[in-house]
Amino acid sequence: MIRHIVFFSVRNPKDRDRVERGLNLLARTPHARTFEVGRNIGHDAISEPVDFVVYAEFDDEAALSAYKADPLYQHSIEVVRPLRELRIAADFVSGEGAARN
């Protein structure tokens, strides 16, 4: 399983609702096993502020690629990109890191 995590900050706080709606467009794609958009409830004192986190799980790289090729993904980019300041994305295969004992 692949975990997909993306952090966003919004250029203008007045645009947060528009960005959230744009990110939530992605929930309508059929490719993710799990998908959610969350507003950050606090800011870490030692890092840059983040407004939203997108979290998704995909069965495999083919499902992740299909998600990124979906027209809703492009539509979300068109809505969100002009309004965002920061975007940091990471994809990793679950279970291939250090395990907690």
C-alpha distances in whole Angstrom, upper triangle without the diagonal:
4,7,10,13,17,20,23,27,29,33,35,34,36,33,30,31,30,27,26,27,25,22,22,22,19,18,20,17,16,12,10,9,11,13,16,19,21,24,25,27,29,29,29,32,31,28,29,29,26,26,23,19,16,13,10,7,6,5,6,8,11,10,10,13,15,14,16,19,19,23,22,20,23,25,24,24,28,28,27,27,31,31,28,29,26,23,20,17,14,10,8,6,6,8,10,13,16,15,18,21
4,6,10,13,17,20,23,26,29,32,31,33,30,28,28,28,24,23,24,23,19,20,20,17,17,19,16,15,12,10,10,11,12,15,17,19,22,22,25,26,27,26,29,28,26,26,26,22,23,20,16,14,11,8,6,5,6,6,7,10,9,8,11,13,12,14,16,17,21,20,18,21,23,21,21,25,25,23,24,28,27,25,26,23,19,16,13,10,7,5,4,6,9,10,12,16,16,19,22
4,7,10,13,17,20,23,26,29,28,30,27,24,25,25,22,20,22,20,17,17,19,15,15,18,16,16,13,10,10,9,10,12,14,15,18,19,21,23,23,23,26,25,22,22,22,19,20,16,13,10,7,6,5,7,9,9,10,13,11,9,13,15,13,14,17,18,21,19,17,20,22,19,20,23,23,21,22,26,25,22,23,20,16,14,11,8,6,5,6,6,10,11,12,15,15,17,21
4,7,10,13,17,20,23,25,25,27,24,21,22,22,18,17,19,17,14,15,16,13,13,16,14,15,12,10,11,10,9,11,12,14,16,17,20,21,21,21,25,23,20,20,20,16,17,14,10,8,6,5,6,8,11,11,11,13,11,8,11,13,11,11,15,16,18,17,14,17,19,16,16,20,20,18,18,22,21,19,20,16,13,11,7,6,5,7,9,10,14,14,15,18,19,20,24
4,7,10,14,17,20,22,22,24,21,19,20,20,16,15,17,16,13,14,16,13,14,17,16,17,15,12,14,12,10,10,10,11,13,13,17,18,17,17,21,20,17,16,16,13,13,10,7,6,5,7,9,11,15,15,14,17,15,12,15,16,14,13,17,18,20,18,15,17,19,16,16,19,19,16,17,20,19,16,17,14,10,8,6,5,6,9,12,12,15,16,16,18,19,20,24
4,7,10,13,16,19,19,21,18,16,17,17,13,13,15,14,10,13,15,12,14,17,16,18,16,14,16,14,12,11,9,11,12,12,16,17,16,17,20,19,15,14,13,10,11,8,6,5,7,9,12,14,18,17,16,19,17,13,15,17,14,13,17,17,19,16,13,16,17,13,13,16,16,13,13,16,15,12,13,10,7,5,4,6,9,12,15,16,19,19,19,21,22,23,27
4,7,10,13,16,15,18,16,13,16,16,12,12,15,14,11,14,16,15,16,19,19,22,20,18,19,17,14,12,10,10,10,9,13,13,13,13,16,16,12,11,10,6,8,6,5,7,9,12,15,18,21,21,20,22,20,17,19,21,17,16,20,20,21,19,16,17,18,15,14,17,16,12,13,15,14,10,10,8,6,5,6,9,12,15,18,19,22,22,21,22,24,24,28
4,7,10,12,12,15,12,10,13,13,9,10,13,12,10,13,15,14,16,19,20,22,21,19,21,19,16,13,10,10,10,10,13,14,13,14,17,17,13,11,9,6,6,5,6,8,12,14,18,20,24,24,23,24,22,19,21,22,18,17,20,20,20,18,15,16,17,13,12,15,13,9,10,12,10,7,7,5,5,7,9,12,15,18,22,22,25,25,24,26,28,28,32
4,7,9,9,12,10,9,12,13,9,11,14,13,12,15,17,17,19,22,23,26,25,23,25,22,19,16,13,12,10,10,13,13,11,13,16,16,12,9,7,5,5,7,9,12,15,18,22,24,28,28,26,28,26,23,24,25,22,20,23,23,23,21,18,19,18,15,14,16,14,10,11,12,9,6,5,5,7,9,12,15,19,22,25,25,28,29,27,29,30,30,34
4,6,6,9,7,6,10,10,8,10,13,12,12,15,17,18,20,22,23,27,26,24,27,24,20,18,14,13,11,12,14,15,14,16,18,19,15,12,10,8,6,8,12,14,17,20,24,26,30,30,29,30,28,25,26,26,23,21,24,24,23,20,18,18,18,14,13,14,12,9,9,9,6,4,5,7,9,12,15,19,22,25,28,29,32,32,31,32,34,34,37
4,7,9,8,9,12,12,10,13,16,15,15,18,20,21,23,25,26,30,29,28,30,27,24,21,18,17,15,15,17,17,16,18,19,20,17,13,11,11,10,12,15,17,21,24,27,29,33,33,31,32,31,27,28,29,26,24,26,26,25,22,21,20,19,16,15,15,13,10,10,9,6,5,5,8,11,15,18,21,24,28,31,32,35,35,34,35,37,37,41
4,5,6,7,11,11,10,13,15,15,16,19,20,22,24,26,27,31,31,29,32,29,25,22,19,18,15,15,17,17,16,19,20,21,19,15,13,12,11,13,17,19,23,25,29,31,35,35,34,35,33,30,31,31,28,26,28,28,26,24,22,22,20,18,17,17,14,12,12,11,7,8,9,12,14,18,21,24,27,30,34,34,37,37,36,38,39,39,42
4,5,6,9,10,10,12,14,15,16,18,20,21,23,25,27,30,30,29,31,27,24,21,17,16,12,13,14,15,14,18,19,21,18,15,12,11,9,12,16,18,21,24,28,31,35,35,34,35,33,30,31,32,28,27,29,28,27,24,23,23,21,18,18,18,15,13,14,13,10,10,11,13,15,18,21,24,27,30,33,33,36,37,36,37,38,38,41
4,6,8,9,10,12,13,14,16,17,19,21,23,25,27,30,31,29,31,28,25,22,18,17,14,15,17,18,18,21,23,24,22,19,16,15,12,14,18,20,23,26,30,32,36,37,35,36,34,31,32,32,28,27,30,28,27,24,23,23,21,18,18,18,14,13,15,13,10,12,13,16,18,21,23,27,29,33,36,36,39,40,38,40,41,40,44
4,6,5,6,9,10,11,12,14,16,18,20,22,23,27,27,26,28,26,22,19,16,15,13,15,17,18,18,21,23,25,22,18,15,14,11,12,16,17,21,23,27,29,33,33,32,33,30,28,28,28,25,24,26,24,23,20,19,19,17,14,15,14,11,9,12,10,7,9,11,14,15,19,21,24,27,30,33,33,36,37,36,38,39,39,42
4,5,5,6,9,10,10,12,14,16,17,20,22,25,25,24,26,23,19,16,12,12,9,11,13,15,16,19,21,22,20,17,13,11,8,9,12,14,18,20,24,26,30,31,30,31,28,26,27,27,23,23,25,24,22,19,18,19,17,14,15,15,12,10,12,12,9,9,11,13,14,17,19,22,24,27,30,30,33,34,33,35,36,36,39
4,5,5,6,9,10,10,13,15,16,18,20,24,24,23,25,22,18,15,12,12,10,13,15,17,18,22,24,26,23,20,17,14,11,11,14,15,18,20,24,26,30,31,30,31,28,26,27,27,23,23,25,23,21,18,18,19,16,13,15,15,11,11,14,14,11,12,15,16,17,19,21,24,26,29,31,31,34,35,35,37,37,37,40
4,5,5,6,9,10,11,14,15,17,19,22,23,22,25,22,18,16,13,14,13,15,18,20,21,24,26,27,24,21,18,16,12,12,15,15,18,20,24,26,29,30,29,29,27,24,25,25,21,21,22,20,19,15,15,16,13,11,12,12,8,8,11,11,8,10,14,16,16,19,20,23,25,28,31,31,35,36,35,37,38,38,42
4,5,5,6,9,10,12,14,16,17,21,21,20,22,20,16,14,10,11,11,13,16,18,18,21,24,24,21,18,16,13,10,9,11,12,15,17,21,23,27,27,26,27,24,22,23,22,19,18,20,19,17,14,13,14,12,9,10,10,7,5,9,10,7,8,11,12,12,15,16,19,21,25,27,28,31,32,32,34,34,35,38
4,5,5,6,9,10,11,14,16,19,20,18,20,17,13,11,8,8,8,11,14,17,18,21,24,25,22,19,16,13,9,8,10,10,13,15,19,21,25,26,25,26,23,21,22,22,18,18,20,19,18,14,14,15,13,10,12,13,10,8,12,13,11,11,14,14,14,16,16,19,21,24,26,26,30,31,31,32,33,33,36
4,5,5,7,9,10,12,14,18,19,18,20,18,14,12,10,11,12,15,17,20,21,24,27,28,25,23,20,16,13,11,13,12,15,16,20,22,25,26,26,26,23,21,22,21,18,18,19,17,16,12,13,14,11,9,12,12,9,9,13,14,12,13,16,17,16,19,19,21,23,26,28,28,31,33,33,35,35,35,39
4,5,5,8,10,11,13,17,17,17,20,18,14,13,10,13,13,16,19,21,22,25,28,28,25,22,20,16,14,11,13,11,15,15,19,20,24,25,24,24,21,19,19,19,15,15,16,14,13,10,9,10,8,5,8,8,6,6,10,11,10,11,15,15,14,17,16,19,21,24,26,27,30,31,32,34,35,35,39
4,5,6,8,10,12,15,15,14,17,14,11,9,7,10,11,14,17,19,20,22,26,26,23,20,18,14,12,9,9,8,11,12,15,17,21,22,21,21,18,16,17,17,13,13,15,14,13,10,9,11,10,6,8,10,8,7,10,13,12,11,14,14,12,14,14,16,17,20,23,23,27,28,28,30,31,32,35
4,5,5,8,10,13,14,13,15,13,9,8,7,10,12,15,18,20,22,24,28,28,25,23,20,17,14,11,11,9,11,12,15,17,20,22,21,21,18,17,18,17,13,14,16,14,14,10,10,13,11,8,11,13,11,10,14,16,15,15,18,17,16,17,16,18,19,22,23,23,27,29,29,31,31,32,35
4,5,6,8,12,13,13,15,14,11,11,10,13,15,18,21,24,25,27,31,31,28,26,23,20,17,14,14,12,13,13,16,17,20,21,21,20,17,16,17,15,12,13,14,11,10,6,8,10,8,6,10,11,10,10,14,16,15,16,19,19,17,19,17,20,20,23,24,25,29,30,31,33,33,34,38
4,5,6,9,10,9,12,11,8,9,9,13,15,18,21,24,25,27,30,30,27,25,23,19,17,14,13,10,11,10,13,13,17,18,17,17,14,12,14,12,8,10,11,9,10,6,6,9,9,7,10,12,12,11,14,17,17,16,19,18,16,17,15,17,16,19,21,21,25,26,27,30,30,31,35
4,6,8,9,8,10,9,6,7,9,12,15,18,21,24,25,27,31,31,28,26,24,20,18,15,13,10,10,9,12,13,16,18,18,18,14,13,15,14,10,12,14,11,12,9,10,13,12,10,14,16,15,15,17,20,19,19,22,21,18,19,17,18,17,20,21,21,24,26,27,30,29,30,33
4,6,9,9,12,11,9,11,12,16,19,22,24,27,29,31,34,35,31,30,27,24,21,18,17,14,14,12,14,14,17,19,19,18,14,14,16,13,10,13,13,10,11,8,10,13,12,11,14,16,15,16,19,21,21,21,24,24,21,22,20,21,20,22,23,23,27,29,30,33,32,33,36
4,6,7,10,11,9,12,14,17,20,23,26,29,30,31,35,35,31,30,28,24,23,19,17,14,14,11,12,12,14,15,15,14,11,11,12,9,7,10,10,7,9,7,8,11,12,11,14,16,16,17,19,22,22,22,25,23,20,21,18,19,18,20,21,21,25,26,28,31,31,32,35
4,6,8,10,10,13,16,19,23,25,28,31,32,33,37,37,34,32,31,27,25,21,19,16,15,12,12,10,12,14,14,13,9,11,12,9,8,11,12,9,12,10,11,15,15,15,17,20,20,20,22,25,26,25,28,26,23,23,20,20,18,20,20,20,24,25,27,30,30,32,34
4,7,9,9,13,16,19,22,25,28,30,31,32,35,35,32,31,29,26,25,21,18,15,13,10,9,7,9,10,11,9,6,7,9,7,5,9,10,9,12,11,11,14,16,15,17,20,20,20,22,25,25,24,27,25,21,21,18,17,15,16,16,17,20,22,24,27,27,29,32
4,5,6,10,13,16,20,22,24,27,28,29,32,32,29,28,27,23,22,18,16,12,10,6,6,5,8,10,11,11,7,7,11,9,7,11,13,11,14,13,12,16,17,15,17,20,20,20,21,25,25,23,25,23,20,19,16,15,13,14,14,14,18,20,21,24,24,26,29
4,7,10,14,17,20,22,25,27,28,29,33,33,30,30,28,24,24,20,17,13,11,7,5,5,7,10,12,13,9,10,13,13,11,14,16,15,18,16,16,20,20,19,21,24,24,23,25,28,27,26,28,26,22,21,18,17,14,15,14,13,16,19,21,23,22,24,26
4,7,11,13,17,19,21,23,25,26,30,30,27,27,25,21,20,17,14,11,8,5,5,7,10,13,15,15,12,12,15,15,12,15,17,16,19,16,16,19,20,18,20,23,22,21,23,26,25,24,26,23,20,19,16,16,14,15,15,13,17,19,20,22,22,23,25
4,7,10,14,16,18,21,23,24,28,28,25,24,22,18,17,13,11,8,6,4,7,9,12,15,16,16,13,12,15,14,11,13,16,15,17,14,13,17,17,14,16,20,18,17,20,23,22,20,22,20,17,17,15,15,14,15,16,15,19,21,22,24,23,24,27
4,6,10,13,15,18,19,21,25,25,23,22,19,16,14,10,8,6,5,6,10,13,16,18,19,20,16,15,18,17,14,16,19,17,18,15,14,18,17,14,16,19,18,16,19,21,20,18,20,19,16,16,15,15,15,17,18,17,21,23,23,25,24,25,28
4,7,10,12,15,17,19,22,23,20,19,16,13,10,7,6,5,6,9,12,15,19,20,21,22,19,17,19,19,15,16,19,18,19,15,14,17,16,13,15,17,15,13,16,18,16,15,17,16,14,14,14,15,16,18,20,19,23,24,24,26,26,26,29
4,6,9,12,14,16,19,20,18,17,14,11,8,6,5,7,8,11,15,18,21,23,23,25,22,20,22,23,19,20,23,21,22,19,17,20,19,16,17,20,17,15,17,20,17,15,17,16,14,15,15,16,17,19,21,21,23,25,24,26,25,25,28
4,6,9,11,14,17,19,16,15,11,9,6,5,6,9,11,15,18,21,25,26,26,28,25,23,25,25,22,22,25,24,24,21,19,21,20,17,18,20,17,15,17,19,15,14,15,14,14,15,16,18,20,22,24,23,26,28,27,28,28,27,30
4,6,7,10,13,15,13,12,9,7,5,5,7,10,12,16,19,23,26,27,27,29,27,24,27,27,24,24,27,26,27,23,22,24,23,19,20,22,20,17,18,20,17,15,15,14,14,14,16,17,20,21,24,23,26,27,25,26,26,25,28
4,7,10,13,16,14,14,11,9,8,9,11,14,15,19,22,25,29,30,31,33,30,27,30,31,27,27,31,30,30,27,25,27,26,23,23,26,23,20,22,23,20,18,18,17,18,18,19,21,23,24,27,25,28,29,27,27,27,26,29
4,7,9,12,11,11,8,9,9,11,12,16,17,21,24,27,31,32,32,34,32,29,32,33,29,29,32,32,32,29,27,29,28,25,25,27,24,21,23,24,20,18,18,17,18,18,19,21,23,25,27,26,28,29,27,27,27,26,29
4,6,9,8,8,6,7,9,11,12,16,18,22,25,28,31,32,32,34,32,29,31,33,29,29,32,32,33,30,27,29,29,25,25,27,25,21,22,23,20,17,16,15,16,16,18,20,23,24,27,26,28,29,26,26,27,26,29
4,6,6,7,7,9,12,13,14,18,19,22,25,28,31,32,31,34,32,29,32,33,30,30,33,33,34,31,29,31,31,27,26,29,27,23,24,25,22,19,17,16,17,16,18,19,22,23,26,25,27,27,24,24,25,24,27
4,6,8,9,12,14,17,17,21,22,26,28,32,35,35,35,37,36,33,35,37,34,33,36,37,37,35,32,33,33,30,29,31,29,26,26,27,24,21,19,17,19,18,21,22,25,26,29,28,30,30,27,26,27,26,29
4,7,9,12,15,17,18,21,22,26,28,31,34,34,33,36,35,31,33,36,33,32,35,36,37,34,31,33,33,30,28,31,29,26,25,26,24,21,18,16,18,17,19,20,23,24,27,27,28,28,25,24,26,25,28
4,6,9,12,14,15,18,19,23,25,28,31,31,30,33,32,28,30,32,29,28,32,32,33,31,28,29,30,26,25,27,26,22,22,23,21,17,15,13,14,13,16,17,20,22,25,25,27,26,23,24,25,25,28
4,7,10,12,13,17,19,22,25,28,31,31,30,32,31,27,29,31,28,26,30,30,31,28,26,26,27,23,22,24,23,19,18,19,17,14,11,9,12,12,15,17,20,22,26,26,28,28,25,26,28,27,31
4,7,10,11,15,17,21,24,27,30,31,30,32,30,27,29,30,27,26,29,29,29,27,24,25,25,22,21,23,21,17,17,18,15,12,11,9,11,12,15,17,21,23,26,26,28,28,26,27,28,28,31
4,6,8,11,14,17,21,23,27,27,27,29,27,23,25,27,23,22,26,26,26,23,21,22,22,18,18,20,18,14,15,16,14,10,10,8,9,10,12,15,18,20,24,24,26,26,25,26,27,27,30
4,7,10,13,17,21,23,27,28,27,29,26,23,25,26,23,22,25,24,24,21,19,21,20,16,16,18,16,13,14,15,12,10,10,9,10,12,14,17,19,22,25,25,28,28,27,28,29,29,32
4,7,10,13,17,20,23,24,24,25,23,20,22,23,19,19,22,21,22,18,17,18,18,14,14,17,15,11,13,15,13,10,11,10,10,11,12,14,17,19,22,22,25,26,25,26,27,27,30
4,6,10,13,16,20,21,21,23,20,17,20,21,17,17,20,20,21,18,16,18,18,14,15,18,16,13,15,17,15,13,14,11,10,10,10,11,13,16,18,18,21,22,21,23,23,24,27
4,7,10,13,17,18,17,19,16,14,16,17,13,14,17,16,18,15,13,15,16,12,13,16,15,13,14,17,16,14,15,13,10,10,9,10,12,14,16,16,20,21,21,23,23,24,27
4,7,10,14,15,16,17,15,12,16,16,13,14,18,17,19,16,14,17,18,15,16,19,18,16,18,21,20,17,19,16,13,12,10,10,10,12,14,13,17,18,18,20,20,21,24
4,7,10,12,13,14,11,9,13,13,10,12,15,15,17,15,13,17,18,15,16,20,19,17,19,23,22,20,21,19,15,14,11,11,9,11,12,12,15,17,18,20,20,22,25
4,7,9,10,12,9,8,12,13,11,13,16,16,19,17,15,19,20,18,19,23,23,21,22,26,25,23,25,22,18,17,13,12,9,10,10,9,13,15,16,19,18,20,23
4,5,7,9,6,6,10,10,9,11,14,14,18,16,15,18,20,18,19,23,23,22,23,27,27,25,26,24,20,18,15,13,10,10,9,10,13,15,17,20,20,22,25
4,7,8,6,8,11,11,11,14,16,16,20,19,18,21,23,22,23,26,27,26,27,30,30,28,30,27,23,22,18,16,12,12,10,10,13,15,17,20,20,22,25
4,5,5,7,9,10,11,13,14,16,20,19,18,20,23,22,22,26,27,26,26,30,30,28,29,27,23,21,17,15,11,10,8,10,13,14,17,20,20,23,26
4,5,5,6,9,10,11,12,14,18,18,16,18,21,20,20,24,25,24,24,28,28,26,27,25,21,19,15,13,10,10,9,12,15,15,17,21,22,25,28
4,5,5,6,9,10,10,12,16,17,15,17,20,20,20,23,25,24,24,28,29,27,29,26,23,21,18,16,13,14,13,15,18,18,21,25,25,28,31
4,5,5,6,9,10,10,14,14,13,16,18,18,19,22,23,22,23,27,27,26,28,25,21,20,17,16,12,13,13,15,18,19,21,25,25,27,30
4,5,5,6,9,10,14,13,11,14,17,16,16,19,20,19,20,24,24,22,24,22,18,17,13,12,9,11,11,14,17,17,20,23,24,26,29
4,5,5,6,9,12,13,11,13,16,16,15,18,20,20,20,23,24,23,25,22,19,18,14,14,12,14,14,17,20,20,22,26,27,30,33
4,5,5,6,10,11,10,12,15,15,15,18,20,20,20,24,25,24,26,24,20,20,17,17,14,16,17,19,22,23,25,28,29,32,35
4,5,5,9,9,7,10,12,12,13,16,17,17,17,21,22,21,23,21,18,17,14,15,13,15,16,18,22,22,24,27,28,30,33
4,6,8,9,6,8,11,11,10,13,15,15,15,18,20,19,21,19,15,15,13,14,12,15,17,19,23,23,24,28,29,31,35
4,6,8,7,8,11,12,12,14,16,17,17,20,22,21,23,22,19,19,16,17,16,19,20,22,26,26,28,31,32,35,38
4,5,5,7,9,10,11,13,15,16,17,20,21,21,24,22,19,20,18,19,18,20,21,23,27,27,29,32,33,35,39
4,5,5,6,9,10,11,13,14,15,18,19,20,23,22,20,21,19,21,20,23,25,27,30,31,32,36,36,38,42
4,5,5,6,9,10,11,12,14,16,17,18,21,21,18,20,18,20,19,22,24,25,29,30,31,34,35,36,40
4,5,5,6,9,10,10,12,15,16,16,18,18,15,16,14,16,16,19,21,23,27,27,28,31,32,34,37
4,5,5,6,9,10,10,13,15,15,18,18,15,17,16,18,18,22,24,26,30,30,31,34,35,37,41
4,5,5,6,9,10,12,14,15,18,18,16,19,18,21,21,24,26,28,32,32,33,36,37,39,42
4,5,5,6,8,11,11,12,15,15,13,16,15,18,19,22,24,26,29,30,31,33,34,36,39
4,5,5,5,8,10,10,13,13,11,14,14,17,18,22,24,26,30,30,30,33,34,36,39
4,6,6,7,10,11,14,15,14,17,17,20,22,25,28,30,33,33,34,37,38,39,43
4,6,7,8,10,13,14,14,17,17,21,22,26,29,30,34,34,34,37,38,39,42
4,6,5,6,10,11,10,13,14,18,20,23,26,27,31,31,31,34,35,36,39
4,5,5,8,9,9,12,14,17,20,23,26,28,31,31,31,34,35,36,40
4,6,8,11,12,15,17,21,23,27,30,32,35,35,35,37,39,40,43
4,7,10,11,15,17,21,23,27,30,31,34,34,34,36,37,38,42
4,6,7,11,14,17,20,24,27,28,31,31,30,33,34,35,38
4,7,10,14,17,20,24,27,28,31,31,30,32,34,34,38
4,7,10,14,17,20,24,25,28,27,26,28,30,31,34
4,7,10,13,17,20,22,25,24,23,26,28,29,32
4,7,11,14,17,19,22,21,20,22,24,25,29
4,7,10,14,15,19,18,18,20,22,24,27
4,7,10,12,15,14,14,17,19,21,24
4,7,9,13,12,12,16,17,20,23
4,6,9,8,9,12,14,17,20
4,6,6,8,12,13,16,19
4,6,7,10,10,13,16
4,6,8,7,11,13
4,7,8,12,15
4,6,10,13
4,7,9
4,6
4
